[in-house]
Amino acid sequence: MKAALLKNYGGIEQFEIGDLPMPEPEAGEVLIKIEASAVNPFDLILRQGFMAQYIPLPLPAVLGGDAAGTIVELGAGVNGLTVGDRVVADFVANGRGAHAEFGVVPATSVAKLPAELSFEHGAALVKAGLTGRQTVDALNVKRGDRVLISGALGAVGRAAIQYLQEIGAKPVAGVRPQRLDEASALAGEALDITLKPAVGDFDYAISAAAPVAANLISHVRDGGKVASIVAVPEGINDGNRVTIKELYHQTDVATLDAVLHAAANGQLIIPISHTLALKEIGSAHDLITAGVQGKIVLRH
């Protein structure tokens, strides 16, 4: 099968389209013909080798954590899925990822793709949708609560905002001043996250943008809670005045089902900025480096 291979850690010149043996599903796994996969910022970190000490990749490696396609084979013991199902899949970072013609994943990492959603939109929803919901759930937010979100116009921020709206909470988008109008249109309320307040006035916040993490936490009053998917700067929470929960996305089919149904019902929209061919994976990485807004999806 064809795959986008990362020959060695480094720049985008390390990518090439090459051949790999067809994977075979073992017990509890499914084989998917992948139609689309999303490119995430974490892929750039993996490509450059910054995580090699913790996640050593077997080179040549296949990156890509989010995929959509069709099941073509079931491993032994798989129930609730059938050959021909349109699905999305959450791949782990093990060097045998989603940027390939076919991929094998545990059945517990797969959710059925509603007919209303294309493969491209399905691929764009996986990790962003999961992470957005899991940050909100980690705060135990209730109807009517105001929640500040940094990185509000990124994929995770958008997913969190729209989930908060879905459950009746009140999101406030924390963005740079030039994006206040766009953020207000999305969340209903926005503030300049580059400004540090004298006193915090939020009980809850979601930190999804590293450069403004310190400012976001300063907006939270003593005893408040922050769910963070970015590194928390040293020395910004003296005396542990707020509770900070550092989160990493977790594969969860029930949550993924909820994400997909919210998207199918129009309650969750994650914009796709570029749809490229698999062979254009280097260009996709360059677009993320340049700060392009919206998800980038590779069509296989």
DAZI-V768489 format. One record per residue. N is the residue number from 1. PHI is phi as a letter, one per 40 degrees, with the letter a starting at -180 (999 if undefined). D_FIRST is the distance of its C-alpha to the first C-alpha in whole Angstrom. Layout:
((N/PHI/D_FIRST) (N/PHI/D_FIRST))
//
This chain:
((1/999/0) (2/c/4) (3/a/7) (4/c/10) (5/c/11) (6/c/15) (7/c/16) (8/a/20) (9/c/22) (10/i/24) (11/c/24) (12/c/21) (13/c/21) (14/c/19) (15/c/16) (16/a/13) (17/c/10) (18/a/8) (19/b/5) (20/b/5) (21/c/6) (22/c/6) (23/c/9) (24/b/12) (25/c/15) (26/c/18) (27/d/22) (28/g/22) (29/b/19) (30/b/16) (31/b/13) (32/b/12) (33/c/10) (34/c/11) (35/c/13) (36/a/15) (37/a/16) (38/c/19) (39/b/20) (40/b/23) (41/d/25) (42/c/25) (43/c/21) (44/c/23) (45/c/25) (46/c/23) (47/d/21) (48/c/25) (49/g/25) (50/c/28) (51/b/27) (52/c/26) (53/c/29) (54/b/28) (55/b/24) (56/c/23) (57/c/19) (58/c/18) (59/c/17) (60/c/14) (61/b/14) (62/b/12) (63/c/15) (64/h/16) (65/b/18) (66/b/18) (67/a/16) (68/b/17) (69/a/15) (70/b/16) (71/c/16) (72/b/14) (73/a/15) (74/b/18) (75/c/19) (76/c/23) (77/g/25) (78/c/24) (79/b/27) (80/g/27) (81/b/23) (82/b/22) (83/d/19) (84/h/19) (85/c/21) (86/c/20) (87/a/20) (88/b/20) (89/a/19) (90/b/20) (91/c/18) (92/c/20) (93/c/20) (94/b/18) (95/g/15) (96/b/13) (97/c/13) (98/c/12) (99/c/11) (100/a/7) (101/c/6) (102/b/7) (103/a/10) (104/b/13) (105/a/16) (106/c/20) (107/d/21) (108/c/24) (109/b/22) (110/b/21) (111/b/24) (112/c/24) (113/c/24) (114/d/27) (115/c/27) (116/c/29) (117/b/26) (118/c/23) (119/d/20) (120/c/20) (121/c/24) (122/c/22) (123/c/20) (124/c/23) (125/c/25) (126/c/24) (127/c/25) (128/c/28) (129/c/29) (130/c/29) (131/c/31) (132/d/33) (133/c/35) (134/c/35) (135/c/37) (136/c/39) (137/c/39) (138/c/40) (139/c/43) (140/f/45) (141/c/45) (142/b/48) (143/d/49) (144/g/51) (145/c/50) (146/c/49) (147/b/46) (148/c/45) (149/b/41) (150/c/41) (151/g/37) (152/c/38) (153/c/36) (154/c/33) (155/c/30) (156/c/32) (157/d/35) (158/c/35) (159/c/34) (160/c/36) (161/c/39) (162/c/38) (163/c/38) (164/d/41) (165/c/43) (166/c/41) (167/c/43) (168/g/46) (169/c/46) (170/b/47) (171/c/45) (172/b/46) (173/c/43) (174/c/44) (175/b/43) (176/c/44) (177/d/47) (178/c/45) (179/b/43) (180/c/46) (181/c/46) (182/c/42) (183/c/42) (184/c/46) (185/c/44) (186/c/41) (187/c/43) (188/g/47) (189/a/48) (190/a/47) (191/a/49) (192/c/48) (193/c/46) (194/c/47) (195/c/51) (196/c/52) (197/c/55) (198/c/58) (199/b/57) (200/c/54) (201/b/55) (202/b/51) (203/c/51) (204/b/47) (205/a/44) (206/b/41) (207/b/40) (208/b/36) (209/a/37) (210/d/38) (211/c/40) (212/b/43) (213/c/43) (214/c/46) (215/c/48) (216/c/46) (217/c/47) (218/c/51) (219/c/51) (220/c/51) (221/c/54) (222/d/55) (223/g/54) (224/c/51) (225/b/47) (226/b/44) (227/b/40) (228/b/38) (229/b/35) (230/b/36) (231/c/38) (232/c/41) (233/c/44) (234/c/46) (235/g/50) (236/b/49) (237/b/50) (238/d/53) (239/g/55) (240/f/52) (241/c/53) (242/b/50) (243/c/48) (244/b/44) (245/b/41) (246/c/38) (247/b/35) (248/b/31) (249/d/29) (250/b/29) (251/c/26) (252/a/28) (253/c/27) (254/c/31) (255/c/31) (256/c/28) (257/d/29) (258/c/32) (259/d/30) (260/c/28) (261/c/32) (262/c/34) (263/c/31) (264/c/31) (265/c/35) (266/g/35) (267/c/37) (268/b/34) (269/b/32) (270/b/30) (271/c/30) (272/b/27) (273/c/28) (274/a/24) (275/b/21) (276/b/19) (277/c/16) (278/d/13) (279/c/14) (280/c/17) (281/d/17) (282/c/19) (283/c/22) (284/c/21) (285/c/22) (286/c/25) (287/c/26) (288/c/27) (289/d/29) (290/c/31) (291/g/32) (292/d/30) (293/c/31) (294/h/29) (295/c/26) (296/b/23) (297/b/20) (298/b/16) (299/c/15) (300/c/11))
//
